[in-house]
Amino acid sequence: MMALSPQQRILLAVQPIDFRVGIDGLVRRCREVFDADAFCGWLFCFTNRKRTAIKILVFDGGGFWACHKRLSVGYFRHWPVAGKAVTALHAHELQTLLMGGDPGACHGAPAWRPLPEPPG
């Protein structure tokens, strides 16, 4: 089972890819687009040209998970379209994006914050 944590590194490819590729093609895209090793445990997110679907690739130590979500109506309106080729997301931003929301408009607790000093 794939679980997201606030510390999970999530990278999103801004440019669309051809969704006919399988896991080996996605691993190759990780090297080309993200300049990263797909075996590192990060989540790599891709979209198709029409932005109606998302593919997520992650290695869990024993094998690859390839998750695919296709919208039945509409498209992912809030997918980044300009700027860098790669965008980093927080776990709550990816969850918002997958539900069709704007990841830039959601705010979550910081992944790390200092603990207060103990009394006394």
N, C-alpha and C positions, 0 to 999 in steps of 0.2 A: 504494500500500500504506500502510496506517495503522500507525504504529509508536508505541509508548509509551516515553517517557523519564521519568526521575525528576523532571525539571523541568516535565513536562506538567501543566497545570491541569485538574483533573477535578472537575466538579460533578455532584451527584446530587440529583434531585428526590425528596423524601421521599413526597409525595402521588402516587398513581397517576394515569395519564392514559389516555385512550381510544386504543388502538393502531390504530384505523382511520384515523388521520390519517397523511398522507404527510410528505414532507420539508418542504413549506411549512407544514404544521401544527406540526411540531416546531420550526421556526424561530420561529413565533409563540409557542410555549410558552417558548422561551428568553427572549424579551422579557418575557413575563408572569410566569414562575416565577423565573427567575434574574436578571431585570433586566439582561440582558447581550446584546450583539450576537453573533448566531450566527456571524458572519464573523470572529471574533477568533481562531479556531484552538483554542479550548478544547474538551474533550470534555464533552458534556452527556448524562447518563444518566437514563433514565426506566424505570419499570416499569408493568405493568398492575395491575388491581385485585386479581387473585388472586396476584400476585407469581410467576407461572410464566414470565415472559418479561422481557427487558431490551432496550431500544432505546438505541443510542448514536449521537449526531449529532456530526459534526466537519467543519469546513471546512478543506481542505488547500491553499488558495490557488487551486485550479483548479475546485473544485466541492465538493459535500457528499458525505460518506460517511454512510450510514445503516446501521448494523449492528444485527442483530436476533438474539438468542439466546433460544430457547424450550427449557425443560427437558422432557425426555420423561417424567420421573417426578418428582413432588414440586414444591417451590416454593423460592424464595430466602428461607430462614428468617432470614437475618441482615441483611435490608434494614432500614434505620432506620425506625422507626414513630412516634417522638415527637420533640418538640423543635422545632428550626428547620425551615423549609420546604425549606432547601437544606443539603446536607452536602458538604464538600470532601473528596476522597480523594487519596491518593498512588497512584502507578502500581501498586505491589505490592499495595496494598489492593484496587484494582479487579480485578486478576488473581485475587486470593483470592476476592472476591465472585463473580466469573464462574464459578469452579470450585465454588461452593456453600459456601465457607468463611466464617468470621467475619472481616471485615476489621479489626475492633478488636482481635483476638487475635494478629494477625501483626505482626511487627516486622522492619523492613528497615533498611538503612544510611541515614543521613540524606542528603537530596538534596545538601547542601553541607556540607563540613567544612573547617576550616583545615588547610593543609599544614604539616608540621613545618619548623622552621628548618633550612636546610642546614648540615651540619657544617663547622666550621673557621672 
